[in-house]
């Protein structure tokens, strides 16, 4: 009985809104993108399989890259966490796969032709030890990197100010709103730290109204001027970061990150960004867990799901939600934020190390993540 050659199919996202993935010139995200291919494209003949050239890995498992032949005779490489494979994969160490299987979940074995010996597992190459400091995945570094990324999405700086949406007034690098109690918390923290003329004016003229969520402040130009002025003080910058840490980062960490044993800085940063945009008690994570068939708030890896798989699914669900919001409210720009996270996940930079300078690009802005 003849077995079909090993064929690959590009995996579809749960939301159905991810239409294309990048095909690269070699087995690493450091290789250039040669073209894009649509999800669900199947029948791609596998020509070679190689470990990630940079030895990027998850849970001790090196990512594998598949060299594929496309219908137009183009050749390119796609990573195993974006593929299903089926057919005779013996020559690549996968054995015969009668049904489609998620390539990342499979382990390769030796392809030695010696019939006298059992195939050995392909050894995981030792991790490189370049002459550079070890990766800093401390809470402080990861939180600061997450803050920098989300600030780029939210509009940038500590002085950012807008009064056009339902928040009445949105201020600061994380757009703390008057409608909620977050703007009041920022102003109160700032007043504790500063005795400047600006802080005295805010306290005497506006604190009571800010605490009362006074909607008449939407068009108050003096309030805007005072808040923008205050943003130049270290006291206000510290106040914004402290409130963000206490009201968002700590809540997200204790409510969502720690119970699920989310370890990668990239996933943690995405969790914080979701908390800022969707609120700390959203249901995106539970939707992903339901879709993946695991108990709610179960620990990743222990529940049989890799963190990379979980993060990808959460990002896809968020993308679908923002597509609906964009269509409902005629604000197509919100989709760019979801696209950006899908691109960050596709980059495989799970430890948020960035380029040679420790920088990633978000919305065209250079964001420091390795040494934030």
C-alpha positions as CSV (number, residue, x, y, z in Angstrom):
1,X,0.0,0.0,0.0
2,X,1.5,3.3,-1.0
3,X,1.4,6.1,1.5
4,X,1.1,9.7,0.4
5,X,4.1,11.9,0.8
6,X,4.2,14.2,3.8
7,X,2.0,17.2,3.1
8,X,1.4,20.3,5.2
9,X,-1.6,22.6,5.7
10,X,-1.3,26.1,7.1
11,X,-3.3,26.3,10.3
12,X,-6.3,28.5,10.6
13,X,-6.9,30.8,13.5
14,X,-10.0,30.2,15.6
15,X,-11.4,33.6,14.7
16,X,-11.1,33.0,11.0
17,X,-9.8,36.5,10.6
18,X,-6.1,35.7,10.2
19,X,-5.8,35.4,6.4
20,X,-2.1,35.1,5.7
21,X,1.1,34.1,7.4
22,X,4.7,34.9,6.5
23,X,6.8,32.4,4.5
24,X,10.6,32.9,5.1
25,X,13.8,32.3,3.2
26,X,15.2,30.0,5.9
27,X,14.5,28.2,9.2
28,X,14.2,31.2,11.6
29,X,12.3,34.4,12.0
30,X,15.7,36.1,11.4
31,X,15.5,35.1,7.7
32,X,13.7,37.5,5.4
33,X,10.1,37.1,4.4
34,X,9.8,35.9,0.8
35,X,6.1,36.0,0.4
36,X,2.8,35.4,2.3
37,X,0.5,32.4,2.1
38,X,-3.2,32.1,3.0
39,X,-4.3,30.0,6.0
40,X,-5.9,26.7,5.2
41,X,-3.7,26.3,2.1
42,X,-3.0,22.6,2.0
43,X,-1.3,20.0,-0.1
44,X,2.1,21.6,0.5
45,X,4.8,19.0,-0.1
46,X,7.4,18.9,2.7
47,X,11.0,19.1,1.3
48,X,13.1,19.4,4.4
49,X,12.6,19.8,8.2
50,X,15.2,21.7,10.3
51,X,15.5,22.9,13.9
52,X,15.2,26.6,14.4
53,X,18.5,28.2,13.3
54,X,18.5,30.4,16.5
55,X,17.5,27.4,18.7
56,X,14.4,29.1,19.8
57,X,12.3,26.8,21.9
58,X,9.4,26.4,24.2
59,X,9.4,24.1,27.2
60,X,12.7,22.5,26.2
61,X,11.4,21.7,22.7
62,X,13.2,23.4,19.8
63,X,10.9,24.8,17.2
64,X,11.1,22.9,13.8
65,X,10.9,24.6,10.4
66,X,9.4,23.0,7.3
67,X,10.7,23.8,3.8
68,X,7.6,23.6,1.6
69,X,6.8,23.5,-2.0
70,X,3.8,25.8,-2.9
71,X,1.4,25.4,-5.8
72,X,3.1,28.1,-7.8
73,X,6.4,26.3,-7.4
74,X,7.7,28.8,-4.9
75,X,9.7,27.4,-2.0
76,X,9.7,28.7,1.6
77,X,9.9,27.9,5.3
78,X,7.1,27.9,7.9
79,X,7.5,27.0,11.6
80,X,5.9,23.9,13.1
81,X,3.5,25.8,15.3
82,X,1.7,27.1,12.2
83,X,1.2,23.8,10.4
84,X,-0.8,20.6,10.4
85,X,1.0,17.6,8.7
86,X,-0.3,14.3,7.2
87,X,1.3,11.4,5.3
88,X,4.5,9.5,5.3
89,X,6.9,11.6,7.4
90,X,9.4,8.7,8.1
91,X,12.3,10.4,6.3
92,X,11.8,13.4,8.5
93,X,11.4,11.5,11.8
94,X,7.7,11.8,12.2
95,X,6.6,8.3,11.1
96,X,3.4,7.7,9.1
97,X,0.6,10.1,10.0
98,X,-2.8,8.9,8.6
99,X,-4.7,11.9,10.0
100,X,-3.7,15.6,10.1
101,X,-1.6,16.4,13.2
102,X,-0.4,19.6,14.8
103,X,3.3,19.6,13.9
104,X,4.4,21.4,17.0
105,X,2.9,18.7,19.2
106,X,4.9,16.0,17.5
107,X,8.4,14.8,18.4
108,X,10.9,13.8,15.7
109,X,13.0,10.6,15.9
110,X,16.2,9.7,14.2
111,X,16.0,8.9,10.5
112,X,19.0,6.5,10.6
113,X,18.5,3.7,8.0
114,X,20.3,1.1,10.2
115,X,17.8,-1.7,10.6
116,X,19.7,-3.2,13.5
117,X,19.0,-0.3,15.9
118,X,16.0,1.4,17.2
119,X,15.6,5.0,16.2
120,X,16.9,7.4,18.8
121,X,15.3,10.6,19.7
122,X,16.9,13.6,18.0
123,X,18.9,15.3,20.7
124,X,17.9,18.8,21.7
125,X,21.0,20.9,20.8
126,X,22.6,22.6,23.8
127,X,21.5,26.1,24.4
128,X,24.0,28.7,23.2
129,X,26.0,30.7,25.7
130,X,27.0,33.9,24.0
131,X,29.1,36.3,26.0
132,X,26.2,38.5,27.1
133,X,24.2,38.9,30.4
134,X,21.5,36.3,31.1
135,X,17.9,37.2,30.2
136,X,16.3,39.3,32.9
137,X,12.7,38.0,33.3
138,X,12.2,39.8,36.6
139,X,8.8,41.2,37.4
140,X,10.2,44.8,37.3
141,X,11.7,44.4,33.8
142,X,8.7,42.6,32.3
143,X,6.2,45.0,33.8
144,X,8.3,48.0,32.5
145,X,8.5,46.4,29.0
146,X,4.8,45.8,29.0
147,X,4.1,49.4,30.0
148,X,6.2,50.6,27.1
149,X,4.4,48.5,24.6
150,X,0.9,49.4,25.8
151,X,1.8,53.1,26.0
152,X,2.7,52.9,22.3
153,X,-0.8,51.5,21.6
154,X,-2.5,54.0,23.8
155,X,-1.0,57.1,22.2
156,X,2.3,57.5,23.8
157,X,3.2,59.9,26.5
158,X,2.4,60.9,30.0
159,X,0.8,64.1,28.6
160,X,-1.5,62.4,26.2
161,X,-5.0,63.9,26.5
162,X,-8.3,63.4,24.7
163,X,-12.0,64.1,25.5
164,X,-13.9,62.6,22.6
165,X,-15.0,59.1,23.8
166,X,-17.2,57.7,26.6
167,X,-14.4,58.1,29.1
168,X,-15.2,61.9,29.2
169,X,-11.5,62.7,29.7
170,X,-8.8,60.2,29.0
171,X,-5.3,61.2,30.2
172,X,-1.8,59.8,30.4
173,X,0.2,57.0,28.9
174,X,-2.6,54.5,29.7
175,X,-5.5,56.9,29.1
176,X,-6.9,56.9,32.6
177,X,-10.5,58.0,32.3
178,X,-12.6,60.5,34.3
179,X,-15.6,58.2,33.9
180,X,-13.9,55.5,36.0
181,X,-12.0,56.3,39.2
182,X,-8.6,55.9,37.5
183,X,-8.0,59.5,36.7
184,X,-9.0,60.5,40.2
185,X,-6.5,57.9,41.6
186,X,-3.7,59.3,39.4
187,X,-4.4,62.9,40.4
188,X,-4.6,62.0,44.1
189,X,-1.3,60.1,43.9
190,X,0.3,63.1,42.1
191,X,-0.9,65.5,44.7
192,X,0.8,63.3,47.4
193,X,4.1,63.7,45.6
194,X,4.1,67.3,44.4
195,X,3.7,70.8,45.9
196,X,4.1,72.6,42.7
197,X,1.8,75.5,41.5
198,X,0.2,73.0,39.1
199,X,-0.6,70.5,41.8
200,X,-2.1,73.2,44.0
201,X,-4.3,74.4,41.2
202,X,-5.5,70.9,40.4
203,X,-6.3,70.3,44.1
204,X,-8.0,73.6,44.7
205,X,-10.0,73.9,41.5
206,X,-10.6,70.4,40.2
207,X,-10.1,67.5,42.7
208,X,-13.6,67.5,44.0
209,X,-15.1,67.5,40.5
210,X,-12.7,64.8,39.3
211,X,-13.7,62.6,42.1
212,X,-17.4,63.2,41.2
213,X,-16.8,62.3,37.5
214,X,-18.2,65.7,36.5
215,X,-19.1,65.4,32.8
216,X,-18.9,69.2,32.4
217,X,-15.1,68.7,32.6
218,X,-15.0,67.3,29.1
219,X,-14.5,70.7,27.5
220,X,-12.6,72.4,30.3
221,X,-9.5,73.8,28.7
222,X,-7.9,74.8,31.9
223,X,-8.1,71.3,33.3
224,X,-6.5,70.0,30.1
225,X,-3.7,72.6,30.4
226,X,-3.0,71.7,34.0
227,X,-2.9,68.0,33.4
228,X,-0.6,68.4,30.4
229,X,1.6,70.7,32.4
230,X,1.7,68.2,35.3
231,X,2.9,65.5,33.0
232,X,6.3,67.2,32.8
233,X,6.9,66.5,36.5
234,X,8.5,63.3,37.6
235,X,5.8,63.2,40.3
236,X,3.0,62.8,37.7
237,X,5.0,60.3,35.7
238,X,5.6,58.2,38.8
239,X,1.9,58.5,39.8
240,X,0.7,57.2,36.5
241,X,3.1,54.2,36.5
242,X,2.2,53.4,40.1
243,X,-1.5,53.5,39.5
244,X,-1.1,51.4,36.4
245,X,0.9,48.8,38.4
246,X,-1.5,48.7,41.3
247,X,-4.8,48.8,39.4
248,X,-3.9,46.9,36.3
249,X,-0.6,45.0,36.3
250,X,-1.0,43.5,39.8
251,X,-4.7,42.7,39.3
252,X,-4.0,41.0,35.9
253,X,-1.0,39.2,37.4
254,X,-2.9,37.8,40.4
255,X,-6.2,37.2,38.5
256,X,-5.0,35.8,35.2
257,X,-1.2,35.3,34.9
258,X,-0.2,33.5,38.1
259,X,-3.2,31.0,38.3
260,X,-2.4,29.9,34.7
261,X,1.4,29.7,35.2
262,X,2.0,32.1,32.4
263,X,5.8,32.5,32.3
264,X,6.8,34.2,29.0
265,X,7.3,38.0,29.2
266,X,5.5,38.4,25.8
267,X,2.4,36.6,27.0
268,X,2.4,38.5,30.3
269,X,2.8,41.8,28.4
270,X,-0.2,40.8,26.2
271,X,-2.2,40.0,29.3
272,X,-1.5,43.5,30.7
273,X,-2.4,45.2,27.4
274,X,-5.7,43.2,27.3
275,X,-6.5,44.3,30.8
276,X,-5.9,48.0,29.9
277,X,-8.1,47.8,26.8
278,X,-10.8,45.3,27.8
279,X,-10.8,45.7,31.6
280,X,-9.2,43.4,34.1
281,X,-12.2,41.1,34.3
282,X,-12.7,40.2,30.6
283,X,-13.5,36.7,29.5
284,X,-10.9,36.3,26.6
285,X,-8.9,33.8,28.6
286,X,-11.9,31.7,29.5
287,X,-13.0,31.8,25.9
288,X,-9.6,30.4,24.8
289,X,-9.6,27.7,27.4
290,X,-13.1,26.6,26.3
291,X,-12.0,26.5,22.7
292,X,-8.9,24.5,23.6
293,X,-11.0,22.1,25.7
294,X,-9.2,22.6,29.1
295,X,-10.6,23.6,32.5
296,X,-10.9,27.3,33.2
297,X,-7.9,28.9,34.9
298,X,-6.0,25.6,34.6
299,X,-2.2,25.7,34.7
300,X,-0.6,25.7,31.2
301,X,1.6,22.7,30.3
302,X,0.0,20.8,33.2
303,X,-3.3,20.9,31.3
304,X,-1.7,19.7,28.1
305,X,-1.6,23.1,26.3
306,X,1.6,24.9,25.6
307,X,1.7,28.6,26.5
308,X,2.5,29.5,22.9
309,X,-0.7,27.8,21.8
310,X,-2.7,29.5,24.5
311,X,-1.3,32.9,23.7
312,X,-2.0,32.5,20.0
313,X,-5.6,31.5,20.6
314,X,-6.2,34.4,23.0
315,X,-4.7,36.8,20.4
316,X,-7.0,35.4,17.7
317,X,-10.1,35.7,19.8
318,X,-9.2,39.3,20.7
319,X,-8.7,40.0,17.0
320,X,-12.2,38.7,16.2
321,X,-13.7,40.9,19.0
322,X,-11.9,44.0,17.7
323,X,-13.0,43.3,14.2
324,X,-16.6,43.3,15.4
325,X,-16.1,46.5,17.3
326,X,-14.5,48.1,14.3
327,X,-17.5,47.2,12.1
328,X,-20.0,48.2,14.7
329,X,-18.5,51.6,15.6
330,X,-16.8,52.3,12.2
331,X,-13.4,52.5,13.8
332,X,-11.2,50.3,11.6
333,X,-8.1,51.5,13.4
334,X,-8.7,49.3,16.5
335,X,-7.9,46.2,14.4
336,X,-4.3,47.3,14.1
337,X,-3.7,46.7,17.8
338,X,-4.8,43.1,17.5
339,X,-2.8,42.7,14.3
340,X,0.3,44.0,16.2
341,X,0.0,41.3,18.9
342,X,-0.4,38.5,16.3
343,X,2.8,39.8,14.6
344,X,4.6,39.9,18.0
345,X,3.6,36.3,18.6
346,X,4.6,35.2,15.1
347,X,8.1,36.7,15.7
348,X,8.7,34.1,18.4
349,X,10.4,36.7,20.7
350,X,8.8,35.1,23.8
351,X,11.3,36.6,26.2
352,X,10.9,40.1,24.8
353,X,14.5,40.7,23.9
354,X,13.9,42.8,20.7
355,X,16.6,43.5,18.2
356,X,20.3,44.0,18.8
357,X,19.4,47.2,20.7
358,X,16.6,45.6,22.7
359,X,14.0,47.4,20.7
360,X,10.8,46.2,19.0
361,X,8.6,48.3,16.6
362,X,5.0,49.0,17.6
363,X,2.8,51.1,15.4
364,X,5.9,52.5,13.7
365,X,7.4,53.5,17.1
366,X,10.7,52.1,18.5
367,X,9.9,50.6,21.9
368,X,12.7,49.5,24.3
369,X,11.8,46.1,25.9
370,X,15.1,44.5,27.0
371,X,16.2,47.4,29.1
372,X,13.1,49.5,29.6
